Each structure stands twice: as structure tokens, then as C-alpha cells.
């Protein structure tokens, strides 16, 4: 079974070839028929006088039988079918309706709406919609045919009954001895692509939204984990800084104790260490030996005391010698007070 697919706006050509089941007409053939009809109309108009207003107006108007898009009029189609001894009868005309013929008993119909033409034809014992805009022939049951034609009329289609003997075709011969079954209705040309594109946009948006939501969830979890890691890291850094400061302070105090009995080294660690004493306090600062284990709170106190002493030394305008003398005087005063 041949179904000529739509190419451009040559639906009239496809309609005729689907009806006849072969490549019987080309656009050039139909254009020749249209030009012949135009010439016949021009001759009739000229009979009223070539200088008449009607004739000049006719010459200025475009052809009513064809246009540049490939459209051909019902007159062109009728003349083309006349070559094969076929004629058109308007389906809803009073003359045809008075005959009260069941559509199932006809052989073919041509349908037209605005500038689109297509064929409905019986092949063998079955009816098929041979619309060139479909991806394939559409099977129409006998019980549905009348309803199908009525629906087309409601949509504004003009329907013409084909009368005469259609040329023999292979599809008609094959379907005379067998019947076909159609599981799925053929779609309009481009319908699959449009649905696929639409489906992809919808799933893409859904996937995008889902992915975006997942990304936000992951980002929230990652940010929470990052905050926890940073907090732990800061705690570790604080402990490491405190331990490092304590080690430096202890190292300085040990150097001061081994180098001399001067109190400068002890002042640098923020505590006065009395030889032979352990665990005593002087000036409100807890004393401990280097080997003594310290808690985090003690580390923080030592660190704070160390930086306080450093800040005081940088703020004093006197020289290091004046600082040493002042320290010795302070130490002497402390001994007298004791």
C-alpha cells in the first residue's frame, strides 16, 4: 500500500497519487492543468472586451487555480481525475444525500479543508485514511467510517465522493484476499519528535529540579560537616597553640634558671619561681615544674599571662637595662617586705 508523504504544500498532488496508488501526477502536470484552466478563464473574460474593467481586473489578480506554495484548486483536481474517467460529487449535496448511499459502499473520498487535501479509500475490503500528513495509513473500520466523515464535516472539511473505476493497484489485490490489523494509530508527521522534545524538556526540568534539590541537600550536609570540622580544627589549633606557647615558656624559664639567678627569665614566663618550691603561687600565678602535667585551663592561663607580659614589655618606653634595674628594685622591695 502506497502512502505519499507530505512534501511542502503539494498536498493536492499527494492526495491524487494516494488515491490512484501510484506516482501518476507531478507538480509540473498539475501546474500545466492549472495554467490551461487560467487560459480558458482568460478567454471567457476577454469575450466581454479586452478593454473592459472586468478584464483588466482579472489580469491583475493572481491565479485561482494554483499558487507558489503548491496549492491547487478543486478544478485542477477534478480535471486531473477526468483523465482517468473519474468524477467528484459533493458528499453533503442534496443530490447525493437523496441517494441515501451508505458510505461503506463507496470506493473513495477526497477531503479538503482550506488548502489541505487528503484521500480516504477502500483497499480490498477495508477503509484507510491516506492523509499525507500521517506517518502511515490509518485503518478505519466500517462502523466508524460514517462517524469519521461526519466528524470531518463538523471540522469544516468539504468531502467529495469519487465516482468511476479506479486503476488497479497491488494493495487492492492483496487486501482482497487478506485483512490487516492495526495495533497503534499512525501519528502526524513530526508528532514523535514534538512529543520527544516535550518529554525531554519535562523530564529534564524534573531531573534538573531533583538534581538541584539533591545538590542543596548535599550542600547543606556538607556545610554542616564543614562547620563541625572547622570547629574541631579550631579547638585542635587552640590546644596546639597553647601547648606550643607553654613549651616555649618552659624552655625560656629553664634557660633562665640554668644561666643565672636573675629574675628576668622568670618574669618572661609571667611567674616567679622560688628555688626548691613546687606548686606555690606568687603574684596569683600558679607555679609548676616543667615536668608537671597541666590541664587545658592551666594552659590557657599560662598563655594569657605570657602574652600579657609580652604586651607590657613592648609598651614600656625604657631600655632593657632600665627594665632590669626596675626588676631588681622590685625584687629588693619584695624581700624587705617579707
JOKACOR-V974207 format. One record per residue. N is the residue number from 0. PSI is psi in degrees with one decimal (none if undefined). OMEGA is omega in radians with two decimals (NA if undefined). Layout:
BEGIN
n=[N & N]
psi=[PSI & PSI]
omega=[OMEGA & OMEGA]
END
This chain:
BEGIN
n=[0 & 1 & 2 & 3 & 4 & 5 & 6 & 7 & 8 & 9 & 10 & 11 & 12 & 13 & 14 & 15 & 16 & 17 & 18 & 19 & 20 & 21 & 22 & 23 & 24 & 25 & 26 & 27 & 28 & 29 & 30 & 31 & 32 & 33 & 34 & 35 & 36 & 37 & 38 & 39 & 40 & 41 & 42 & 43 & 44 & 45 & 46 & 47 & 48 & 49 & 50 & 51 & 52 & 53 & 54 & 55 & 56 & 57 & 58 & 59 & 60 & 61 & 62 & 63 & 64 & 65 & 66 & 67 & 68 & 69 & 70 & 71 & 72 & 73 & 74 & 75 & 76 & 77 & 78 & 79 & 80 & 81 & 82 & 83 & 84 & 85 & 86 & 87 & 88 & 89 & 90 & 91 & 92 & 93 & 94 & 95 & 96 & 97 & 98 & 99 & 100 & 101 & 102 & 103 & 104 & 105 & 106 & 107 & 108 & 109 & 110 & 111 & 112 & 113 & 114 & 115 & 116 & 117 & 118 & 119 & 120 & 121 & 122 & 123 & 124 & 125 & 126 & 127 & 128 & 129 & 130 & 131 & 132 & 133 & 134 & 135 & 136 & 137 & 138 & 139 & 140 & 141 & 142 & 143 & 144 & 145 & 146 & 147 & 148 & 149 & 150 & 151 & 152 & 153 & 154 & 155 & 156 & 157 & 158 & 159 & 160 & 161 & 162 & 163 & 164 & 165 & 166 & 167 & 168 & 169 & 170 & 171 & 172 & 173 & 174 & 175 & 176 & 177 & 178 & 179 & 180 & 181 & 182 & 183 & 184 & 185 & 186 & 187 & 188 & 189 & 190 & 191 & 192 & 193 & 194 & 195 & 196 & 197 & 198 & 199 & 200 & 201 & 202 & 203 & 204 & 205 & 206 & 207 & 208 & 209 & 210 & 211 & 212 & 213 & 214 & 215 & 216 & 217 & 218 & 219 & 220 & 221 & 222 & 223 & 224 & 225 & 226 & 227 & 228 & 229 & 230 & 231 & 232 & 233 & 234 & 235 & 236 & 237 & 238 & 239 & 240 & 241 & 242 & 243 & 244 & 245 & 246 & 247 & 248 & 249 & 250 & 251 & 252 & 253 & 254 & 255 & 256 & 257 & 258 & 259 & 260 & 261 & 262 & 263 & 264 & 265 & 266 & 267 & 268 & 269 & 270 & 271 & 272 & 273 & 274 & 275 & 276 & 277 & 278 & 279 & 280 & 281 & 282 & 283 & 284 & 285 & 286 & 287 & 288 & 289 & 290 & 291 & 292 & 293 & 294 & 295 & 296 & 297 & 298 & 299 & 300 & 301 & 302 & 303 & 304 & 305 & 306 & 307 & 308 & 309 & 310 & 311 & 312 & 313 & 314 & 315 & 316 & 317 & 318 & 319 & 320 & 321 & 322 & 323 & 324 & 325 & 326 & 327 & 328 & 329 & 330 & 331 & 332 & 333 & 334 & 335 & 336 & 337]
psi=[127.5 & 135.3 & 111.7 & 118.2 & 154.6 & 132.6 & 115.8 & -136.2 & 27.6 & 43.2 & -29.7 & -42.4 & -46.3 & -38.8 & -46.5 & -44.8 & -33.7 & -35.5 & -45.1 & -8.5 & 50.8 & 167.2 & 74.1 & -29.1 & 140.3 & 164.8 & -32.4 & -39.6 & -46.4 & -34.8 & -38.1 & -41.5 & -42.5 & -42.3 & -37.0 & -41.0 & -40.1 & -42.7 & -39.8 & -40.4 & -38.4 & -40.7 & -41.2 & -39.4 & -32.4 & -19.6 & -23.8 & -0.6 & 125.9 & -14.1 & 3.3 & 155.5 & -36.0 & -40.6 & -43.7 & -39.3 & -40.3 & -42.0 & -29.8 & -20.1 & 148.8 & 166.8 & 137.8 & -0.4 & -15.6 & 162.8 & 178.8 & -18.3 & -12.7 & 6.4 & 140.1 & 144.3 & 170.4 & -29.9 & -40.0 & -45.1 & -41.3 & -43.6 & -37.4 & -41.4 & -26.5 & -27.1 & -31.1 & 10.2 & 23.4 & 149.3 & 160.2 & 137.4 & 129.5 & 125.3 & -39.9 & 17.2 & 156.5 & -38.8 & -44.5 & -38.9 & -30.1 & -24.9 & -23.7 & 49.6 & 131.8 & 128.1 & -28.7 & -26.3 & -2.6 & 177.3 & -31.4 & 158.0 & 148.7 & 130.6 & 141.1 & 133.4 & 116.4 & -108.7 & 17.3 & 133.5 & 141.9 & 165.0 & 141.0 & 120.0 & 149.3 & 128.2 & 118.2 & -120.0 & 15.9 & 151.0 & 144.5 & 138.7 & 113.0 & 44.5 & 125.7 & -8.8 & -5.8 & 157.7 & -9.0 & 172.0 & 141.4 & 121.0 & 132.5 & 122.5 & 158.2 & -38.3 & -24.7 & -14.6 & -50.0 & -40.9 & -37.9 & -45.3 & -38.7 & -38.0 & -40.6 & -40.5 & -40.4 & -30.5 & -2.5 & 7.3 & 144.4 & 130.1 & 133.1 & 134.0 & 136.5 & 121.6 & 137.9 & 177.8 & 114.4 & 147.5 & 149.3 & 146.0 & 155.3 & -40.9 & -39.4 & -40.3 & -41.0 & -43.5 & -6.5 & -27.7 & -2.9 & 159.0 & 153.3 & 154.3 & 140.5 & 118.2 & -36.0 & 139.1 & 135.1 & 146.8 & 165.7 & 149.0 & 128.3 & -7.9 & -40.2 & -45.2 & -41.0 & -42.1 & -39.6 & -45.0 & -44.5 & -43.1 & -40.2 & -40.6 & -42.4 & -50.8 & -33.7 & -43.0 & -43.9 & -44.7 & -38.3 & -44.4 & -43.0 & -45.8 & -39.1 & -41.7 & -41.7 & -40.4 & -41.0 & -41.5 & -44.6 & -40.6 & -40.4 & -43.9 & -41.5 & -41.5 & -40.4 & -44.7 & -37.5 & -41.6 & -42.6 & -43.1 & -41.2 & -39.5 & -45.4 & -39.6 & -42.8 & -40.6 & -43.3 & -40.3 & -39.7 & -44.1 & -41.6 & -41.7 & -43.5 & -42.8 & -39.5 & -44.1 & -40.5 & -42.1 & -41.9 & -41.4 & -42.6 & -40.1 & -42.6 & -40.8 & -36.1 & -38.4 & -40.7 & -38.7 & -36.7 & -27.5 & -40.8 & 174.4 & 14.0 & 149.8 & 6.0 & -46.4 & -38.8 & -31.1 & -30.3 & -28.9 & 2.8 & 21.7 & 150.4 & 115.8 & 122.5 & 125.4 & 132.1 & -7.0 & 156.8 & 126.3 & 2.2 & 166.7 & 140.3 & 124.1 & 26.2 & 11.0 & 129.9 & 139.2 & 146.5 & 157.5 & 159.5 & -28.8 & -2.1 & 135.9 & 135.1 & 147.5 & 170.0 & -36.0 & -40.4 & -36.3 & -40.9 & -38.9 & -42.5 & -42.9 & -44.2 & -42.5 & -38.0 & -46.6 & -31.6 & -42.6 & -41.8 & -41.8 & -39.5 & -40.2 & -38.5 & -26.1 & -20.5 & 128.3 & -9.3 & 162.4 & 167.7 & -30.3 & -40.2 & -37.5 & -40.1 & -43.4 & -43.9 & -36.1 & -39.4 & -40.4 & -41.8 & -40.6 & -38.9 & -43.3 & -35.6 & -37.4 & -40.1 & -38.6 & -30.6 & none]
omega=[-3.09 & 3.01 & -3.13 & -3.13 & -3.11 & 3.03 & -3.10 & 3.12 & -3.10 & -3.08 & 3.11 & 3.09 & 3.14 & 3.14 & -3.14 & -3.11 & 3.05 & 3.10 & -3.08 & 3.12 & 3.08 & 3.13 & -3.06 & -3.09 & 3.04 & 3.07 & 3.13 & 3.11 & -3.11 & 3.09 & 3.11 & 3.10 & 3.14 & 3.11 & 3.09 & 3.10 & 3.10 & -3.13 & 3.10 & 3.11 & 3.14 & 3.14 & 3.14 & 3.13 & -3.13 & 3.12 & 3.10 & 3.12 & -3.12 & 3.12 & -3.11 & 3.13 & -3.13 & -3.12 & 3.12 & 3.10 & 3.12 & -3.12 & -3.12 & -3.12 & 3.08 & -3.14 & 3.08 & -3.09 & 3.09 & 3.03 & -3.06 & -3.12 & -3.10 & 3.12 & 3.06 & -3.05 & 3.10 & 3.10 & 3.11 & -3.14 & 3.14 & 3.11 & 3.12 & 3.13 & 3.11 & 3.09 & -3.12 & 3.13 & -3.14 & 3.10 & -3.11 & 3.04 & -3.13 & -2.99 & -3.07 & 3.08 & -3.13 & -3.13 & -3.11 & -3.11 & 3.12 & 3.12 & 3.10 & 3.12 & 3.06 & -3.14 & -3.12 & -3.09 & 3.08 & -3.13 & -3.09 & 3.06 & 2.97 & -3.08 & -3.12 & 2.99 & -3.06 & -3.08 & -3.13 & 3.12 & 2.97 & -3.02 & 2.93 & -3.01 & 3.02 & 3.07 & -3.00 & 3.13 & -3.08 & 3.14 & -3.12 & 2.98 & -3.08 & 3.12 & -3.10 & 3.08 & 3.11 & 3.13 & 3.12 & 3.10 & 3.12 & -3.13 & 3.12 & -3.14 & 3.14 & -3.11 & -3.10 & -3.04 & -3.12 & 3.12 & 3.12 & 3.13 & 3.11 & 3.10 & 3.10 & 3.12 & 3.10 & 3.13 & 3.07 & 3.13 & 2.92 & -3.06 & 3.14 & 3.08 & 3.10 & 3.11 & -3.11 & -3.12 & 3.08 & 3.10 & 3.13 & 3.12 & -3.09 & -3.11 & -3.14 & -3.13 & -3.12 & -3.08 & 3.02 & -3.07 & 3.13 & 3.14 & 3.13 & 3.05 & -3.11 & -3.10 & -3.07 & 3.12 & 3.06 & -3.09 & 3.05 & 3.10 & -3.13 & -3.13 & 3.13 & -3.13 & -3.13 & 3.13 & 3.12 & 3.14 & 3.12 & 3.11 & 3.13 & 3.12 & -3.11 & 3.14 & 3.11 & 3.10 & 3.13 & 3.12 & 3.14 & 3.12 & 3.13 & 3.14 & 3.14 & 3.11 & 3.11 & 3.13 & 3.11 & 3.13 & 3.12 & 3.13 & 3.11 & 3.13 & 3.14 & 3.14 & 3.13 & 3.10 & 3.13 & 3.10 & 3.12 & -3.13 & 3.12 & 3.12 & 3.10 & 3.14 & 3.11 & 3.11 & 3.12 & -3.13 & 3.14 & -3.14 & 3.13 & 3.11 & -3.13 & 3.13 & 3.12 & 3.11 & -3.14 & 3.13 & 3.12 & -3.13 & 3.13 & 3.14 & 3.11 & -3.13 & 3.11 & 3.10 & 3.13 & -3.11 & -3.10 & -3.09 & -3.10 & 3.10 & 3.12 & -3.13 & -3.12 & -3.12 & -3.14 & 3.11 & -3.14 & 3.12 & 3.06 & 3.14 & 3.06 & -3.07 & 3.14 & -3.13 & 3.08 & -3.13 & -3.12 & 3.06 & 3.13 & -3.13 & 3.07 & -3.11 & 3.07 & -3.14 & -3.11 & 3.14 & 3.09 & 3.08 & -3.14 & -3.09 & -3.07 & 3.09 & -3.06 & 3.06 & 3.13 & 3.13 & 3.11 & 3.09 & 3.13 & 3.13 & 3.10 & -3.14 & -3.12 & 3.14 & -3.14 & -3.12 & 3.07 & 3.13 & 3.13 & -3.13 & 3.13 & -3.14 & 3.13 & -3.12 & -3.11 & -3.10 & -3.07 & 3.13 & 3.13 & 3.13 & 3.10 & 3.12 & 3.14 & 3.14 & 3.14 & 3.13 & 3.13 & 3.11 & 3.13 & -3.14 & 3.11 & 3.14 & -3.14 & 3.13 & 3.10 & -3.12 & 3.11 & NA]
END
